[in-house]
Amino acid sequence: MKAEASCIIPADWHLWSETRPSVIRPLAGGLTNQSYLLSAGGRRLVLRKNSPISAALDLDRAAEVAALRQADRAGLCAPLVYSDPDHQYLVTEYLEGAPWRAQGPADLQALAQLLRRIHALPAIGVRLDLAEKVGAYWNAIDEGLENYRTLAVLEKQCRQKLADLAASARRDCLCHNDLSTGNLIVTGDAGLLAIDWEYAAMGDPFYDLAVVIEDHCLNLAEQKVLLEEYLDEFVSHLDWQRLYRWRIIYKYLCILWYSVKSSSSVEFQKENQQEIMNRASELVNFCSVNDCPKL
């Protein structure tokens, strides 16, 4: 373990710890990065080593750090300890807590409050450009991928949705953009916090809502509660339509994300092939539904 730890702990650890950190254990849950729980001078820290395919995934590490600093000042995330200037790794405090679950209205109210606080943070200099993001993913996808033709069909179906969203864009605000099941933590003292801000950028707040609804599988009643709490007003047909379109785009981006990952190695290709097909089939079915649910 000592030999492994020497490879895990960055050589410049002295820039963020007075004593040499030790590795307690690897942390599960990350789909691309490698994270480790560390002990350092009585503190528990998380060391995240950034994925070698960060560029292919179109991750802006400078934007992440800028967003993290804003969120840290507002008490909305794991406190930032150190960001490597070369963006090879990141260190934060370790949060003791449990993953957020929608077990009742109070949980949805807490999430709506967190979303409002995130979206009220000061702006950063990077915006989520959908066309650019999609283009970056496509440039990183191997044309020899087994699912490539399926992806091309989906691209044609989603192109108009992308154009519609660009044309109807409202205010920009700072968004987390990845509030998935592992990135919302309920802590004892600080309450509900968000971790892993690597996709953070300025954008439409309804994209964050779409991510939450999709990744946490919120039913229609839960969606309604979340929207009403977040908007603090009646949820209109246009609100539902806007959310529906963002859910399509999020589903599509997830498929492209898995395809980029599959293109990076044969191992990932075998691992993700069925996932891509399942998600593609689900997206086709979802696109066949009219713009918003019938309440």
Buried (B, 14 or more C-beta within 10 A) or exposed (E): EEEEBEEBBBEEBEEBBEEEBEBBEEBEEBEBBBBBBBBBEEBBBBBBBBBEBBEBBBBBBEBBBBBBBBBBEEEBBBBBBBBBEEBEBBBBBBBEBEEBEBEEEEBBBBBBBBBBBBBEBEEBEBBBBBEEBBEBBBEBBEEEBEBEEBBEEBBEBBEEBBEBBEEEEEEBBBBBBBBBEBBBBBEEEBBBBBBBBBBBBBBBBBBBBBBBBBBBEBEEEBBBBBBBBBBEEEBEEEBBBBBBBBBBBBBBBBBBBBBBBBBBEEEBBEEBBEBBBEBBEBBBEBBEEEEBEEE
